Every structure is written in structure tokens, then in C-alpha cells.
Amino acid sequence: MVALPVVLVFLLVLSRGESELDAMISLSEKATEWRDPDPSLLGSCQPTSSCRECILSHPSCAWCKQLNFTASGLAEERRCGRRQELLARGCPLGELEEPRGRLEVLQDQPLSPGTRGEGATQLAPQRVRVTLRPGEPQQLRVRFLRAPGYPVDLYYLMDLSYSMKDDLERVRQLGHDLLVQLQQVTHSVRIGFGSFVDKTVMPFVSTVSSKLRHPCPTRLERCQPPFSFRHVLSLTGDAKAFEREVGRQNVSGNLDSPEGGFDAILQAALCQEQIGWRNVSRLLVFTSDDTFHTAGDGKLGGIFMPSDGHCHLDSDGLYRRSPEFDYPSVGQVAQALSAANIQPIFAVTSATLPVYQELSKLIPKSAVGLLSEDSSNVVQLIMDAYKSLSSTVTLEHSPLPPGVHISYESQCGDPEKREGEAGDRGQCNHVRTNQTVNFLVALQATHCSSEPQLLRLRALGFSEELTVELHTLCDCNCSDTQPQAPHCSDGQGLLQCGVCRDCAECGAFGTGPLALNCSRACGFLNVTLTSAPILDDGWCKERTLDNQLFFFLVEEGAGGKVVLRVRPKERADHTQTIVLGCVGGIVAVGLGLVLAYRLSVEIYDRREFRRFEKERQRLNWKQDSNPLYRSAITTTVNPRFQEAGSPLL
């Protein structure tokens, strides 16, 4: 019983070892993904039997395609090694196959500040093609010039709950002052206006008819019905139009403290046509004196459907489907703002400042400012936030294709003052106008891709993009490929990268180095399996990659086509069968023991029950009297008592 587990463990280890060997030489695995080698083999190359497998095994690997480079009896895997090793072993430099990634600049317009901010070229290059060998990084230098006077679109989004009544009076005179201030830093600026309160369902808003018409505390105040979000004024350069439309606005009211600001932000980012966003710097100024509802809060009002991430403004600019969808999450808001290239400025009061500061950490290229109780400092707050945002250059990328890694290194000033920290985005702070900063972008592939992939880089807050065409280099481009080469089996084999590639294995068994392209590489052959005996020495003997022996015979078929008759493999690998058999036997024995134990317990229980029944039937006391019970009354007979009729003693 002890020997059986020992044998089982040995077979499992043997099976695992062979599986790992198969994985090392499996073309399909190595053709799709490059993996880091074992740390002890770092910088070395794994033995492989083809040039493709060699270059995919490690980025430092090269392949020697010189004919007869390996001596008789030596494996072709010795052709794979590091460049220095192969040269030292006598491989001519011209016979080395060592494909390397490359970078081609397809469009590179020079950086230019333009005229009064118009027509500026701030990001260069504009289009590149990068060819990546798996495991080998390629570095791309991206330049950015901060042009002065870059156009700005500013959308003012205001909380119109009742507590913002005094702030509305200030905002009504905001348009002219804000345009004057912005025109000092840019020659093209437009402003727009939108407002929000909360969802018009309980418990966020009172649904009593009178309160829906007039939610303010007193009937004497000018007040409008509550709403979720209303787009009031599209982006315009007319300051008077801004002041006129804002002057028509009245406060409203709701019940709870948090507001529906996230609904408003999401719609302002998604409804770009209605808002009128241009392809310029986009700012969204969000003013409120309270916190915000987020995803999940809608369940309090019986709203369970998540926000669908689409624009739902009607012809009046009102978000009427607000009662149907839950509030968006922080992630949805951040993603929508980033996709629309909008930079939010949160102008909030001191009570909620810490909350919005934490929110700003989750939204790239955002700013937070302290708003006075009556919003008297809103213009200065916006200007400070705009200067901070415009002087911060953040380079980021679109979603990465599968198997591609990216990292950034920012060079923000003089060579001795460079910021060299790598991360998932590049960033330089306090960039002055007309100053150029550089970003080193490192790209690396771990997978092979049959189709080109597109990757886009952009500086947040600016409209220009860099398009990167990504290609993967996963095969050798040997110039010696020759079908029916005289060097290979008297003209019956395919010469590629200095070695013969026999078509018998892939044609008969679907395995081997040519398994993936057997029909193309061996289309001139007709391969058939046969069980005919080996009668002479004309049969060729070969071994498969898993070291199994097979024989094949080269014949001339009809029409001059070469025919390969292949005998099945001589030795089958029974390791897996043995292991599965042992495991199955142990499981069967275990189940048998369990069943035997259960059966013995059942037999014993039944025997004891029958014994109990027999004992019970043999009871000799009366069933109407409990023998364990003793009465509390004791009867004693007087010995001197003599019954009537008894003789006297």
C-alpha cells in the first residue's frame, strides 16, 4: 500500500516534466505570447528548433541561418542564441537573423504657436508607425508646445437649490466680468450656462402638487418648479446674452442636502451638440454649496435602472428622463469628462471643500476652489483654476490594445532639472506659454497580433492627438526560403532559415514546426498514412518534437507530384494513461472501502435492533404496572389479628 502512492507521485512528476517540455517547444504558445524567462536564465535564449520560436523566446535571441552551422548529430536548436555567442561560434554576421523593432514617423508638422491662438500646432509628431518585437521596448519622443491665447469654451453649471439664492444675484452680473478676464489670456472665448436641482421624486423633492409648483419656503418669493438639469444657454461670445438668460433664472428647492449635480455634469459632457462645445480647451465650472448624490442613491426613490450614459435633453434643454435612471457613479462622470476632454472646476463652499478635493483626485485634470458664501470671488476663482489647469500638461493614452504595455517619462525643463519618474501618464506642471516639454513614451508588446492596432495619445484639455500604428514583429524574414531544396532529403524538403523543414510530421500528425502553415509550406506534397511494413532502407527515420519515432517513404506520384507515405508513431506516450489509471484505481478502492464500511455499519445496526426486539418480547412483568414505581402506601398485617372463624391458638 505504501509503494502505490510513491509510484503515483513519481508518475505525476514525470507527467508534469513532460508537459513543461511540451510547453517549451510548443509553437502555438510561443507564437502568441512572449513570457519573461526564468530569473536564473535572464538574458539567455531557450533552445528552439525554428527561427520564429527563437525570436519569440527572448528579445535578446538571434538565429544563425548558415547551412551546416550545426555539426552532424547536433540539434538545430543550437542555432538559437545571443548575438555574441553565435558570432563566437563562427556564424558569419551576414547569416545572423535578428529582427528588431523600429519606429517610423509618418507625420510631423513642426510645433507652432499659431496666430492669436488660432492654427497652433502644440503636439508633435502627429502620426507614427511602431513595429514591436515581443519583449523589446520601443521609445517614442513626444513634444508639446504650450501656445499662448489658446481658445476656451466655458460652461457655467450652477446649483439652483434654495440655499444658493444670494449666489444667483452675483452670477447675474458674472458674464461681462468673466469674459473680460478670460480675454486677457485668450483671444477666443465663449461661455454658456446650465442649472440643476435634484430628481423630482420622493424623498429628494416634495411631490405634493403645491410644492411641485412652488417649492420655496414662502409664497412671496420668486421660485421655479424643481428639475434635475436644464441647459439654459449654449456657448456664446455674447456676454449680454449670458447675463440676460441668467437674469431670468429663479431658485428652486428640494428636501435633502445632497444635490443632483452628477446628473447635470454627465448630461453637459454627453450632449456636446446641444451645449455647442468646440474642439478647443473646454472648461466646466460647477458651483454648489452642498454635496452630491451618486450611484445607488436613486434606490431611495424607487429608481433601480443604472445611468445609461447617453444624452437625454429634450427640445427645451430639460433632462426629463431623470426619474427613470439612477445617479451616475464617480467613475461614469470621470470617464465622460475625459472622453469629452472637459476640465471641471469645482467652486464650492468651505463646508463641502474636503469632499470635492477628494473627488478631484479621481477626475484627471480637475481643480477645486473655495467659493465665498455669496459667490463674490467666483471670477477670480475661475481665473486661478484656469491658469493652474492650462499650465499643467498631462499626456495620456486611449485604451491599450491587448498585450501592449506603456510607460511615460516626463522631461519638463532643462536637462539638469528633468522629472524622470515613469508612470501610466506623463505630466509637467507650471509650463509657461511658448515653452516646449518632452515626454518619452515606451511601448512594449507581449502578444503577437495579426492585424495592426491603433493607439491615440493626447494632452488633456487640448484637441490635438498623436495616432500610433502598432505592428508586431513575430517571424523571421529569411531570404533563403526554398521549397524542394537539394540540401533537404535530395530535394524533398523545405529549406527555411538554414534548416530543413520536413513536411511528413505536420502533414500526417498536424504537429511539428510547420503545424501552423503546413498547407502553404507543404502544398507540393501529398502526405498519406500507411501501415505497410518497412521492407528496405529507403524509408527515412525522423523524430517528432516530443521525441517519438516515425518513418516515411518518399515516392513519385501521378503527375510528378511527390508522395510521402508515413507510418504511425512507434512509441505512444502512456504516461497520462497510467497516471489516470492509477488515480482511477485509487478512487475506486477508496469508494469500495467507504461502501464496505457503510455496509458493515448497516449490518451491525440491524443485528442490534433484532436483539433489542427479542429482549423486549421476553418481558415477564405486567405491562399495566411499572416495575420501577413504588407506591407511597405500605400495608402491614397485624400478626395478632385473627379473622373470624379461625381457631384460637
Number of C-alpha atoms within 10 A of each C-alpha: 5 6 7 11 13 11 13 18 12 13 18 17 12 15 18 13 12 14 12 12 13 13 13 16 21 18 22 13 14 21 20 17 19 22 15 14 14 9 8 7 10 11 15 18 20 21 18 25 21 26 29 20 28 27 32 31 28 24 22 19 25 26 29 28 24 20 14 11 20 15 9 8 6 9 12 20 17 17 28 28 23 19 18 10 13 21 15 10 10 11 20 14 12 9 17 20 22 19 19 15 16 15 16 13 13 14 14 13 13 12 19 18 19 15 13 15 18 16 12 19 20 25 27 21 23 22 18 17 18 21 21 26 27 28 22 16 20 19 17 19 13 19 17 22 22 25 23 20 22 24 22 25 23 25 26 20 25 24 27 28 27 18 17 21 16 14 23 22 17 14 20 17 17 19 23 15 13 19 20 12 14 21 16 9 18 16 16 18 23 23 25 27 24 25 26 28 28 31 29 20 19 16 15 23 21 18 16 11 9 10 16 19 14 19 25 21 12 9 9 7 11 12 21 17 18 27 25 22 31 22 23 20 22 20 21 20 16 15 19 13 16 25 17 14 15 23 14 9 17 17 25 27 26 29 14 12 14 17 25 24 27 23 27 28 24 24 24 27 24 20 18 14 12 18 22 17 26 15 15 19 20 23 24 24 22 21 25 25 24 21 17 19 22 19 18 15 16 24 13 13 16 14 17 16 14 15 17 12 16 12 17 16 20 13 8 10 18 20 22 17 13 23 18 15 19 25 32 25 18 16 12 17 23 20 17 20 24 18 13 19 22 27 25 27 23 26 26 26 20 15 11 15 20 13 14 20 16 11 16 18 11 14 18 17 22 23 23 22 22 18 23 16 14 16 23 16 15 23 18 15 20 25 15 13 22 21 12 16 22 22 16 20 24 21 22 18 18 11 10 13 14 12 15 18 14 18 17 23 21 23 22 22 15 9 8 7 9 15 17 14 12 16 13 14 18 25 24 19 13 13 18 15 15 15 13 18 22 21 24 18 23 17 20 21 26 22 23 23 19 11 9 14 16 15 15 16 21 22 22 27 24 23 16 18 19 20 19 23 18 21 21 21 22 25 17 19 15 16 11 13 14 18 19 18 16 13 17 17 15 10 13 23 23 23 21 21 26 25 25 22 24 20 27 32 25 21 23 19 14 14 19 23 25 21 17 15 11 18 14 9 19 21 13 15 21 18 22 14 15 14 9 9 7 12 7 6 8 12 16 12 11 16 14 16 16 15 9 14 16 19 20 24 18 19 15 12 12 8 6 8 12 17 20 24 21 24 21 17 15 11 10 9 11 10 14 14 10 15 19 15 13 17 14 12 12 15 12 12 12 12 12 12 12 12 12 12 12 12 12 12 12 11 12 11 12 12 11 10 11 11 11 11 10 10 9 10 8 8 9 7 9 8 8 6 8 9 9 5 7 8 5 5 6 6 5 6 6 7 6 6 7 11 7 6 6 7 7 5 4
